[in-house]
Amino acid sequence: MIKNIIFDVGRVLVEYDPVEYMRKRGYTNKEQEIIRKAIFQSPLWLVADRGPIETEELIEGFVANAPEHEELIRDAYGHAEETIWEMPYTMEWIKGLKDQGYRLYVLSNYGKDLYERTKDKMPFLPYMDGVVFSHECHLMKPEWEIFKYLCDTYSLLPSESVFFDDLAENIEAARNYGIHGIQFIGYEDAKAKLEKLLELYHEGNGMVYCVE
């Protein structure tokens, strides 16, 4: 029986789109390329997700990636919370699943500074029965240890859990740990695949780990 539904955050429950953010901010194509390389594609972004770096050190690291564009880099990171915005379907989906009796969890790679600046865009968090952000546990998807951490922390059985994530490698990692996985490509698709999984599971096919 499926009892637990686990969600990634970015591009599942909220939109995360640095490209659209940079376009809306009015950066030129050249500036966007500089920002992309210095910030969003920098290894430091993943370091921040794992958590062992202070905000000022992070900013200085981004600036060091393009020191001749320091003002631009500081401006871009200074408004990075604008890369995140609420999705129109999220609260209805979360409340509906909660009303059906499912236990809901978050499992997300998310840096501390960005989280502090965007948590007000995540009104679904109070509805969660448990939350794991990578910067808190210093583990990251697709590492199997973060799935173990979630399950151990909240006493979840992998076979009773299903995980939504937009990245195929994270879904594969969840399946390898024994958690049912559905790659998120859109809300309606996700709803349909969850219903299919629940139908298959309740028909006795307890070994279904991925619904295509």
C-alpha angles and dihedrals in degrees: 000000000000109000104154131057117193124196136198109216111215114072090000110059096007132023117251112189120153091175094057090043092055092046092052091048088058099240115162120245090258092050091048091055091050092049093045093054096040098045121007098036095036118114085232089072089065091043087057091050089055090050112227098117134081120232097248091048089050093052092047089052092053090049090050088059089064108009094169087063098046096136092050093048093048091048093049095048091041089066098034092122085076089072086075129066137159122267117228095230100047104089094043090051094047095045092047093052091045091052089053090059101254121144110234130210140178123221111176143155100232133152120234098236094048090046092054089050096047107032090103086064090061105071089159093072095088088057092058122102089207139003130202119184118182095232090061099050097029090230127112140201130282088036110106091222093071091057089050090049092053094047094045094046095051100027094244125166109222091218090058093050137081125196130207119202133152094223121080094212091058092049090050091050091051091050091049088056090051099258119131110248134207119180109224115229097150142343100258091045091049093050092050093048092048091052090049092050092050091048093050092045095050089050086064102263095129093164096071107121103162133030114205 
